[in-house]
């Protein structure tokens, strides 16, 4: 029974880590999209390309 509890806790920890990773990824992606919109609005081409590269790298 004790081994089963340890396994359950490990699986629960992994699931929590996956949820947290997904939330951080979503938050960071939204930040980058907003910054890209701002770069486009201001005509900042260098920032746009840098942010677009970051976004593409995150999706891999």
PyMOL Python script that loads the backbone (N, CA, C, O; Angstrom):
from pymol import cmd

cmd.read_pdbstr("""\
ATOM      1  N   UNK A   1       0.822  -1.199   0.000  1.00  0.00           N
ATOM      2  CA  UNK A   1       0.000   0.000   0.000  1.00  0.00           C
ATOM      3  C   UNK A   1       0.864   1.259   0.000  1.00  0.00           C
ATOM      4  O   UNK A   1       0.532   2.242  -0.663  1.00  0.00           O
ATOM      5  N   UNK A   2       1.958   1.230   0.734  1.00  0.00           N
ATOM      6  CA  UNK A   2       2.840   2.394   0.817  1.00  0.00           C
ATOM      7  C   UNK A   2       3.477   2.709  -0.532  1.00  0.00           C
ATOM      8  O   UNK A   2       3.620   3.874  -0.902  1.00  0.00           O
ATOM      9  N   UNK A   3       3.859   1.656  -1.266  1.00  0.00           N
ATOM     10  CA  UNK A   3       4.468   1.851  -2.579  1.00  0.00           C
ATOM     11  C   UNK A   3       3.467   2.497  -3.540  1.00  0.00           C
ATOM     12  O   UNK A   3       3.832   3.330  -4.370  1.00  0.00           O
ATOM     13  N   UNK A   4       2.217   2.102  -3.413  1.00  0.00           N
ATOM     14  CA  UNK A   4       1.176   2.660  -4.266  1.00  0.00           C
ATOM     15  C   UNK A   4       0.978   4.157  -3.973  1.00  0.00           C
ATOM     16  O   UNK A   4       0.741   4.950  -4.883  1.00  0.00           O
ATOM     17  N   UNK A   5       1.079   4.523  -2.699  1.00  0.00           N
ATOM     18  CA  UNK A   5       0.931   5.927  -2.316  1.00  0.00           C
ATOM     19  C   UNK A   5       2.075   6.760  -2.891  1.00  0.00           C
ATOM     20  O   UNK A   5       1.853   7.873  -3.367  1.00  0.00           O
ATOM     21  N   UNK A   6       3.283   6.233  -2.849  1.00  0.00           N
ATOM     22  CA  UNK A   6       4.442   6.933  -3.390  1.00  0.00           C
ATOM     23  C   UNK A   6       4.276   7.120  -4.894  1.00  0.00           C
ATOM     24  O   UNK A   6       4.560   8.196  -5.421  1.00  0.00           O
ATOM     25  N   UNK A   7       3.818   6.082  -5.584  1.00  0.00           N
ATOM     26  CA  UNK A   7       3.594   6.160  -7.026  1.00  0.00           C
ATOM     27  C   UNK A   7       2.519   7.195  -7.344  1.00  0.00           C
ATOM     28  O   UNK A   7       2.669   7.986  -8.274  1.00  0.00           O
ATOM     29  N   UNK A   8       1.446   7.187  -6.578  1.00  0.00           N
ATOM     30  CA  UNK A   8       0.360   8.150  -6.780  1.00  0.00           C
ATOM     31  C   UNK A   8       0.865   9.576  -6.592  1.00  0.00           C
ATOM     32  O   UNK A   8       0.560  10.458  -7.393  1.00  0.00           O
ATOM     33  N   UNK A   9       1.633   9.798  -5.537  1.00  0.00           N
ATOM     34  CA  UNK A   9       2.161  11.136  -5.271  1.00  0.00           C
ATOM     35  C   UNK A   9       3.119  11.585  -6.371  1.00  0.00           C
ATOM     36  O   UNK A   9       3.139  12.760  -6.737  1.00  0.00           O
ATOM     37  N   UNK A  10       3.908  10.660  -6.893  1.00  0.00           N
ATOM     38  CA  UNK A  10       4.823  10.995  -7.989  1.00  0.00           C
ATOM     39  C   UNK A  10       4.035  11.372  -9.239  1.00  0.00           C
ATOM     40  O   UNK A  10       4.368  12.347  -9.913  1.00  0.00           O
ATOM     41  N   UNK A  11       3.002  10.612  -9.547  1.00  0.00           N
ATOM     42  CA  UNK A  11       2.169  10.907 -10.714  1.00  0.00           C
ATOM     43  C   UNK A  11       1.438  12.238 -10.539  1.00  0.00           C
ATOM     44  O   UNK A  11       1.312  13.012 -11.487  1.00  0.00           O
ATOM     45  N   UNK A  12       0.964  12.495  -9.340  1.00  0.00           N
ATOM     46  CA  UNK A  12       0.285  13.756  -9.055  1.00  0.00           C
ATOM     47  C   UNK A  12       1.249  14.928  -9.221  1.00  0.00           C
ATOM     48  O   UNK A  12       0.875  15.976  -9.748  1.00  0.00           O
ATOM     49  N   UNK A  13       2.480  14.748  -8.772  1.00  0.00           N
ATOM     50  CA  UNK A  13       3.500  15.777  -8.931  1.00  0.00           C
ATOM     51  C   UNK A  13       3.806  16.048 -10.392  1.00  0.00           C
ATOM     52  O   UNK A  13       3.961  17.201 -10.796  1.00  0.00           O
ATOM     53  N   UNK A  14       3.894  14.989 -11.184  1.00  0.00           N
ATOM     54  CA  UNK A  14       4.145  15.152 -12.619  1.00  0.00           C
ATOM     55  C   UNK A  14       2.988  15.871 -13.307  1.00  0.00           C
ATOM     56  O   UNK A  14       3.201  16.734 -14.158  1.00  0.00           O
ATOM     57  N   UNK A  15       1.781  15.514 -12.936  1.00  0.00           N
ATOM     58  CA  UNK A  15       0.610  16.168 -13.526  1.00  0.00           C
ATOM     59  C   UNK A  15       0.585  17.654 -13.168  1.00  0.00           C
ATOM     60  O   UNK A  15       0.283  18.495 -14.015  1.00  0.00           O
ATOM     61  N   UNK A  16       0.902  17.970 -11.922  1.00  0.00           N
ATOM     62  CA  UNK A  16       0.935  19.372 -11.496  1.00  0.00           C
ATOM     63  C   UNK A  16       2.014  20.137 -12.256  1.00  0.00           C
ATOM     64  O   UNK A  16       1.802  21.281 -12.657  1.00  0.00           O
ATOM     65  N   UNK A  17       3.154  19.517 -12.450  1.00  0.00           N
ATOM     66  CA  UNK A  17       4.243  20.153 -13.193  1.00  0.00           C
ATOM     67  C   UNK A  17       3.839  20.414 -14.646  1.00  0.00           C
ATOM     68  O   UNK A  17       4.164  21.462 -15.204  1.00  0.00           O
ATOM     69  N   UNK A  18       3.135  19.466 -15.251  1.00  0.00           N
ATOM     70  CA  UNK A  18       2.683  19.641 -16.631  1.00  0.00           C
ATOM     71  C   UNK A  18       1.689  20.798 -16.739  1.00  0.00           C
ATOM     72  O   UNK A  18       1.761  21.595 -17.675  1.00  0.00           O
ATOM     73  N   UNK A  19       0.770  20.891 -15.790  1.00  0.00           N
ATOM     74  CA  UNK A  19      -0.214  21.975 -15.794  1.00  0.00           C
ATOM     75  C   UNK A  19       0.491  23.318 -15.627  1.00  0.00           C
ATOM     76  O   UNK A  19       0.168  24.284 -16.318  1.00  0.00           O
ATOM     77  N   UNK A  20       1.447  23.376 -14.715  1.00  0.00           N
ATOM     78  CA  UNK A  20       2.191  24.613 -14.491  1.00  0.00           C
ATOM     79  C   UNK A  20       2.999  25.006 -15.725  1.00  0.00           C
ATOM     80  O   UNK A  20       3.010  26.173 -16.115  1.00  0.00           O
ATOM     81  N   UNK A  21       3.673  24.040 -16.337  1.00  0.00           N
ATOM     82  CA  UNK A  21       4.444  24.317 -17.556  1.00  0.00           C
ATOM     83  C   UNK A  21       3.552  24.869 -18.662  1.00  0.00           C
ATOM     84  O   UNK A  21       3.931  25.807 -19.364  1.00  0.00           O
ATOM     85  N   UNK A  22       2.380  24.290 -18.813  1.00  0.00           N
ATOM     86  CA  UNK A  22       1.442  24.743 -19.845  1.00  0.00           C
ATOM     87  C   UNK A  22       0.951  26.161 -19.552  1.00  0.00           C
ATOM     88  O   UNK A  22       0.817  26.974 -20.466  1.00  0.00           O
ATOM     89  N   UNK A  23       0.686  26.456 -18.289  1.00  0.00           N
ATOM     90  CA  UNK A  23       0.228  27.795 -17.915  1.00  0.00           C
ATOM     91  C   UNK A  23       1.313  28.839 -18.175  1.00  0.00           C
ATOM     92  O   UNK A  23       1.026  29.926 -18.675  1.00  0.00           O
ATOM     93  N   UNK A  24       2.552  28.509 -17.837  1.00  0.00           N
ATOM     94  CA  UNK A  24       3.665  29.433 -18.068  1.00  0.00           C
ATOM     95  C   UNK A  24       3.864  29.655 -19.565  1.00  0.00           C
ATOM     96  O   UNK A  24       4.086  30.783 -20.005  1.00  0.00           O
ATOM     97  N   UNK A  25       3.784  28.584 -20.343  1.00  0.00           N
ATOM     98  CA  UNK A  25       3.931  28.697 -21.793  1.00  0.00           C
ATOM     99  C   UNK A  25       2.835  29.583 -22.388  1.00  0.00           C
ATOM    100  O   UNK A  25       3.107  30.432 -23.236  1.00  0.00           O
ATOM    101  N   UNK A  26       1.610  29.380 -21.943  1.00  0.00           N
ATOM    102  CA  UNK A  26       0.491  30.188 -22.445  1.00  0.00           C
ATOM    103  C   UNK A  26       0.678  31.656 -22.073  1.00  0.00           C
ATOM    104  O   UNK A  26       0.458  32.540 -22.900  1.00  0.00           O
ATOM    105  N   UNK A  27       1.084  31.919 -20.833  1.00  0.00           N
ATOM    106  CA  UNK A  27       1.297  33.294 -20.381  1.00  0.00           C
ATOM    107  C   UNK A  27       2.399  33.965 -21.191  1.00  0.00           C
ATOM    108  O   UNK A  27       2.237  35.097 -21.648  1.00  0.00           O
ATOM    109  N   UNK A  28       3.511  33.271 -21.368  1.00  0.00           N
ATOM    110  CA  UNK A  28       4.647  33.834 -22.117  1.00  0.00           C
ATOM    111  C   UNK A  28       4.268  34.072 -23.582  1.00  0.00           C
ATOM    112  O   UNK A  28       4.653  35.083 -24.170  1.00  0.00           O
ATOM    113  N   UNK A  29       3.516  33.140 -24.164  1.00  0.00           N
ATOM    114  CA  UNK A  29       3.069  33.293 -25.549  1.00  0.00           C
ATOM    115  C   UNK A  29       2.194  34.536 -25.696  1.00  0.00           C
ATOM    116  O   UNK A  29       2.356  35.302 -26.645  1.00  0.00           O
ATOM    117  N   UNK A  30       1.274  34.734 -24.762  1.00  0.00           N
ATOM    118  CA  UNK A  30       0.412  35.917 -24.809  1.00  0.00           C
ATOM    119  C   UNK A  30       1.225  37.199 -24.676  1.00  0.00           C
ATOM    120  O   UNK A  30       0.942  38.191 -25.348  1.00  0.00           O
ATOM    121  N   UNK A  31       2.240  37.180 -23.805  1.00  0.00           N
ATOM    122  CA  UNK A  31       3.109  38.351 -23.655  1.00  0.00           C
ATOM    123  C   UNK A  31       3.823  38.666 -24.969  1.00  0.00           C
ATOM    124  O   UNK A  31       3.907  39.825 -25.374  1.00  0.00           O
ATOM    125  N   UNK A  32       4.328  37.641 -25.621  1.00  0.00           N
ATOM    126  CA  UNK A  32       5.055  37.844 -26.874  1.00  0.00           C
ATOM    127  C   UNK A  32       4.113  38.370 -27.957  1.00  0.00           C
ATOM    128  O   UNK A  32       4.484  39.269 -28.712  1.00  0.00           O
ATOM    129  N   UNK A  33       2.898  37.819 -28.039  1.00  0.00           N
ATOM    130  CA  UNK A  33       1.934  38.319 -29.030  1.00  0.00           C
ATOM    131  C   UNK A  33       1.626  39.804 -28.805  1.00  0.00           C
ATOM    132  O   UNK A  33       1.545  40.575 -29.761  1.00  0.00           O
ATOM    133  N   UNK A  34       1.456  40.197 -27.550  1.00  0.00           N
ATOM    134  CA  UNK A  34       1.195  41.613 -27.256  1.00  0.00           C
ATOM    135  C   UNK A  34       2.385  42.478 -27.653  1.00  0.00           C
ATOM    136  O   UNK A  34       2.214  43.559 -28.215  1.00  0.00           O
ATOM    137  N   UNK A  35       3.588  41.999 -27.359  1.00  0.00           N
ATOM    138  CA  UNK A  35       4.791  42.757 -27.717  1.00  0.00           C
ATOM    139  C   UNK A  35       4.956  42.835 -29.232  1.00  0.00           C
ATOM    140  O   UNK A  35       5.411  43.851 -29.758  1.00  0.00           O
ATOM    141  N   UNK A  36       4.586  41.761 -29.933  1.00  0.00           N
ATOM    142  CA  UNK A  36       4.636  41.778 -31.401  1.00  0.00           C
ATOM    143  C   UNK A  36       3.656  42.813 -31.942  1.00  0.00           C
ATOM    144  O   UNK A  36       3.992  43.576 -32.848  1.00  0.00           O
ATOM    145  N   UNK A  37       2.447  42.843 -31.389  1.00  0.00           N
ATOM    146  CA  UNK A  37       1.462  43.845 -31.813  1.00  0.00           C
ATOM    147  C   UNK A  37       1.996  45.260 -31.604  1.00  0.00           C
ATOM    148  O   UNK A  37       1.828  46.133 -32.455  1.00  0.00           O
ATOM    149  N   UNK A  38       2.637  45.471 -30.463  1.00  0.00           N
ATOM    150  CA  UNK A  38       3.191  46.792 -30.168  1.00  0.00           C
ATOM    151  C   UNK A  38       4.324  47.138 -31.142  1.00  0.00           C
ATOM    152  O   UNK A  38       4.419  48.271 -31.613  1.00  0.00           O
ATOM    153  N   UNK A  39       5.173  46.161 -31.438  1.00  0.00           N
ATOM    154  CA  UNK A  39       6.272  46.393 -32.382  1.00  0.00           C
ATOM    155  C   UNK A  39       5.728  46.722 -33.768  1.00  0.00           C
ATOM    156  O   UNK A  39       6.260  47.592 -34.457  1.00  0.00           O
ATOM    157  N   UNK A  40       4.675  46.033 -34.173  1.00  0.00           N
ATOM    158  CA  UNK A  40       4.066  46.318 -35.476  1.00  0.00           C
ATOM    159  C   UNK A  40       3.443  47.711 -35.496  1.00  0.00           C
ATOM    160  O   UNK A  40       3.563  48.440 -36.480  1.00  0.00           O
ATOM    161  N   UNK A  41       2.783  48.068 -34.410  1.00  0.00           N
ATOM    162  CA  UNK A  41       2.148  49.390 -34.335  1.00  0.00           C
ATOM    163  C   UNK A  41       3.164  50.523 -34.408  1.00  0.00           C
ATOM    164  O   UNK A  41       2.910  51.570 -35.003  1.00  0.00           O
ATOM    165  N   UNK A  42       4.314  50.291 -33.792  1.00  0.00           N
ATOM    166  CA  UNK A  42       5.330  51.349 -33.769  1.00  0.00           C
ATOM    167  C   UNK A  42       6.298  51.255 -34.940  1.00  0.00           C
ATOM    168  O   UNK A  42       7.159  52.120 -35.106  1.00  0.00           O
ATOM    169  N   UNK A  43       6.163  50.212 -35.753  1.00  0.00           N
ATOM    170  CA  UNK A  43       7.040  50.054 -36.914  1.00  0.00           C
ATOM    171  C   UNK A  43       8.445  49.587 -36.568  1.00  0.00           C
ATOM    172  O   UNK A  43       9.386  49.805 -37.331  1.00  0.00           O
ATOM    173  N   UNK A  44       8.582  48.937 -35.405  1.00  0.00           N
ATOM    174  CA  UNK A  44       9.891  48.457 -34.947  1.00  0.00           C
ATOM    175  C   UNK A  44      10.165  47.072 -35.544  1.00  0.00           C
ATOM    176  O   UNK A  44       9.824  46.048 -34.953  1.00  0.00           O
ATOM    177  N   UNK A  45      10.774  47.067 -36.699  1.00  0.00           N
ATOM    178  CA  UNK A  45      10.995  45.832 -37.454  1.00  0.00           C
ATOM    179  C   UNK A  45      11.945  44.870 -36.734  1.00  0.00           C
ATOM    180  O   UNK A  45      11.704  43.663 -36.713  1.00  0.00           O
ATOM    181  N   UNK A  46      13.017  45.397 -36.147  1.00  0.00           N
ATOM    182  CA  UNK A  46      13.990  44.538 -35.457  1.00  0.00           C
ATOM    183  C   UNK A  46      13.348  43.792 -34.288  1.00  0.00           C
ATOM    184  O   UNK A  46      13.554  42.591 -34.115  1.00  0.00           O
ATOM    185  N   UNK A  47      12.567  44.520 -33.489  1.00  0.00           N
ATOM    186  CA  UNK A  47      11.884  43.892 -32.356  1.00  0.00           C
ATOM    187  C   UNK A  47      10.878  42.864 -32.841  1.00  0.00           C
ATOM    188  O   UNK A  47      10.762  41.783 -32.264  1.00  0.00           O
ATOM    189  N   UNK A  48      10.155  43.196 -33.893  1.00  0.00           N
ATOM    190  CA  UNK A  48       9.188  42.249 -34.450  1.00  0.00           C
ATOM    191  C   UNK A  48       9.864  40.934 -34.828  1.00  0.00           C
ATOM    192  O   UNK A  48       9.390  39.862 -34.450  1.00  0.00           O
ATOM    193  N   UNK A  49      10.962  41.008 -35.567  1.00  0.00           N
ATOM    194  CA  UNK A  49      11.649  39.788 -35.999  1.00  0.00           C
ATOM    195  C   UNK A  49      12.227  39.010 -34.819  1.00  0.00           C
ATOM    196  O   UNK A  49      12.195  37.780 -34.808  1.00  0.00           O
ATOM    197  N   UNK A  50      12.754  39.723 -33.830  1.00  0.00           N
ATOM    198  CA  UNK A  50      13.302  39.057 -32.647  1.00  0.00           C
ATOM    199  C   UNK A  50      12.198  38.310 -31.890  1.00  0.00           C
ATOM    200  O   UNK A  50      12.376  37.161 -31.484  1.00  0.00           O
ATOM    201  N   UNK A  51      11.066  38.977 -31.711  1.00  0.00           N
ATOM    202  CA  UNK A  51       9.951  38.358 -30.993  1.00  0.00           C
ATOM    203  C   UNK A  51       9.331  37.213 -31.789  1.00  0.00           C
ATOM    204  O   UNK A  51       8.951  36.191 -31.217  1.00  0.00           O
ATOM    205  N   UNK A  52       9.229  37.380 -33.091  1.00  0.00           N
ATOM    206  CA  UNK A  52       8.688  36.311 -33.936  1.00  0.00           C
ATOM    207  C   UNK A  52       9.575  35.074 -33.854  1.00  0.00           C
ATOM    208  O   UNK A  52       9.077  33.948 -33.836  1.00  0.00           O
ATOM    209  N   UNK A  53      10.887  35.284 -33.804  1.00  0.00           N
ATOM    210  CA  UNK A  53      11.815  34.156 -33.667  1.00  0.00           C
ATOM    211  C   UNK A  53      11.627  33.476 -32.313  1.00  0.00           C
ATOM    212  O   UNK A  53      11.614  32.248 -32.229  1.00  0.00           O
ATOM    213  N   UNK A  54      11.480  34.275 -31.252  1.00  0.00           N
ATOM    214  CA  UNK A  54      11.242  33.704 -29.921  1.00  0.00           C
ATOM    215  C   UNK A  54       9.973  32.862 -29.916  1.00  0.00           C
ATOM    216  O   UNK A  54       9.942  31.763 -29.362  1.00  0.00           O
ATOM    217  N   UNK A  55       8.940  33.388 -30.535  1.00  0.00           N
ATOM    218  CA  UNK A  55       7.662  32.675 -30.584  1.00  0.00           C
ATOM    219  C   UNK A  55       7.810  31.359 -31.343  1.00  0.00           C
ATOM    220  O   UNK A  55       7.314  30.324 -30.898  1.00  0.00           O
ATOM    221  N   UNK A  56       8.483  31.397 -32.473  1.00  0.00           N
ATOM    222  CA  UNK A  56       8.700  30.176 -33.251  1.00  0.00           C
ATOM    223  C   UNK A  56       9.550  29.170 -32.490  1.00  0.00           C
ATOM    224  O   UNK A  56       9.289  27.968 -32.551  1.00  0.00           O
ATOM    225  N   UNK A  57      10.557  29.644 -31.777  1.00  0.00           N
ATOM    226  CA  UNK A  57      11.408  28.750 -30.992  1.00  0.00           C
ATOM    227  C   UNK A  57      10.619  28.079 -29.867  1.00  0.00           C
ATOM    228  O   UNK A  57      10.867  26.919 -29.537  1.00  0.00           O
ATOM    229  N   UNK A  58       9.677  28.803 -29.284  1.00  0.00           N
ATOM    230  CA  UNK A  58       8.859  28.242 -28.208  1.00  0.00           C
ATOM    231  C   UNK A  58       7.928  27.150 -28.719  1.00  0.00           C
ATOM    232  O   UNK A  58       7.606  26.213 -27.988  1.00  0.00           O
ATOM    233  N   UNK A  59       7.501  27.265 -29.952  1.00  0.00           N
ATOM    234  CA  UNK A  59       6.543  26.299 -30.502  1.00  0.00           C
ATOM    235  C   UNK A  59       7.197  24.987 -30.909  1.00  0.00           C
ATOM    236  O   UNK A  59       6.505  24.015 -31.213  1.00  0.00           O
ATOM    237  N   UNK A  60       8.504  24.954 -30.917  1.00  0.00           N
ATOM    238  CA  UNK A  60       9.207  23.722 -31.308  1.00  0.00           C
ATOM    239  C   UNK A  60       9.328  22.769 -30.173  1.00  0.00           C
ATOM    240  O   UNK A  60       9.892  21.687 -30.334  1.00  0.00           O
TER     241      UNK A  60
END
""", "prot")
cmd.dss("prot")
cmd.show_as("cartoon", "prot")
cmd.util.cbc("prot")
cmd.orient("prot")
